[in-house]
Amino acid sequence: MQRLKKVIFILCLSIVVTPGTLWAANYQAGIDYEIINPPVQITSDKGHIEVIEVYSYSCPHCFRFQPDIEQWLEDKPENVNFSSLQVMFRPEWKNYVKLYYTAEALGIQEQAHQAAFAYIHQRRKALDNESQIQKFFEEQGVDAERFKKTFNSFGVESKTKRAIKLVKKLGIKSTPTIVVNGKYRVGPGKIGPEKVFKVVDYLIAKENKLL
């Protein structure tokens, strides 16, 4: 009887320990994710973990990656704050960054975010300059005057500059990339889209001191 209790105890212990042990064995820095050195402080709120999607509206891989993000967001941990960050690998991509913050300022960020991807990759229309972006916003129900005032505002320009600097600090070289708490980069280009959020969840658990 005593021996049976000992076996049951060992089995129960293995159930508790094994998931973390397997995660630690399977996901390794330099192979499954990259360490950002030095780390970048995204927030001063120690109770939350920041997860950032870094992408470009012009990137077809980012467009195809959106369903994976949406699925993960349905069950993301409660203490995770999720946000998006546009890259500017080319000077002309600055307008994509401004598009994002213009939509945010106008209160239609979620609507415009998905619409911009569809506009470029499904409808095959360009969003390269202010005139083209204005037409896009008019389709979203924003009149020309309101768009111009917001698109060229100090607030949008300031956020755009901060975003460009943050992308450089995070060491982003390709898109899409997921950044966890300003410490880790994870990308489907290296490990495949089906594995990305398994690694992200592992890193979140690591930040929550669960591993």
C-alpha positions, -999 to +999 in steps of 0.1 A: +000+000+000+028+023+010+046+016-023+014+023-043+011+057-026+047+065-035+041+056-072+009+078-073+028+107-057+056+104-083+031+103-111+013+134-098+046+153-094+055+144-130+023+159-143+030+192-126+066+194-135+067+179-170+050+208-190+075+234-178+104+210-182+093+202-218+089+239-226+124+246-213+138+218-233+119+226-265+122+264-267+157+278-266+172+313-271+189+316-304+169+288-319+132+295-312+134+331-301+160+359-299+170+379-268+168+417-271+200+431-256+197+455-240+160+449-232+136+478-240+113+490-213+078+492-228+058+499-197+064+507-160+034+485-150+050+454-136+017+437-133+013+434-170+033+419-199+035+437-232+032+417-264+037+437-296+030+427-332+056+443-354+045+444-391+039+464-422+007+468-442+027+462-473+040+428-461+021+398-475+035+375-447+020+399-421-014+398-439-014+360-439-003+360-402-034+380-391-057+350-385-031+334-362-030+366-342-067+369-340-070+333-328-044+338-301-060+370-289-092+351-281-075+333-252-046+355-243-036+357-206-055+384-188-024+403-177-011+406-213-014+440-231-014+436-268-005+463-293+007+468-329+038+486-342+045+495-379+080+492-393+096+517-416+123+498-435+119+522-464+113+560-463+080+557-482+067+533-455+063+562-431+028+568-445+018+533-433+029+543-398+010+575-400-021+556-414-021+535-382-019+564-358-044+585-378-069+556-375-061+554-338-067+592-333-100+589-352-112+560-331-114+535-360-081+517-354-095+482-353-117+487-383-090+504-404-063+479-394-080+450-411-093+471-439-058+484-448-045+448-452-075+439-473-072+471-494-036+462-504-035+425-505-070+416-516-082+446-536-047+453-549-049+490-543-020+512-532-017+532-500+017+548-507+009+585-505-014+609-487-039+611-516-044+574-517-047+571-480-073+599-480-094+579-504-090+549-481-102+569-451-132+583-470-142+546-475-141+542-438-165+571-433-140+599-426-144+631-446-114+647-464-109+677-441-110+656-409-085+632-424-060+658-435-062+676-402-055+643-383-030+628-407-008+659-406-013+666-369+014+670-343+001+641-323+002+616-353+037+629-363+050+625-327+037+589-324+051+581-358+086+592-348+084+573-315+073+542-333+102+544-357+127+548-329+111+519-309+114+496-339+152+503-341+156+498-303+139+464-306+162+454-333+135+444-358+150+431-390+120+413-406+082+411-403+060+399-389+078+397-355+062+393-321+080+411-292+074+399-256+079+424-228+107+442-247+130+412-240+123+387-267+117+385-305+097+356-321+091+353-358+073+328-381+100+332-407+124+313-385+102+287-367+070+286-387+037+303-379+022+272-362+049+275-335+051+312-329+024+316-302+035+284-284+068+301-280+051+334-271+031+316-244+062+300-231+079+335-228+049+350-211+050+321-186+087+328-182+080+365-175+052+355-151+078+334-132+059+302-139+089+284-154 
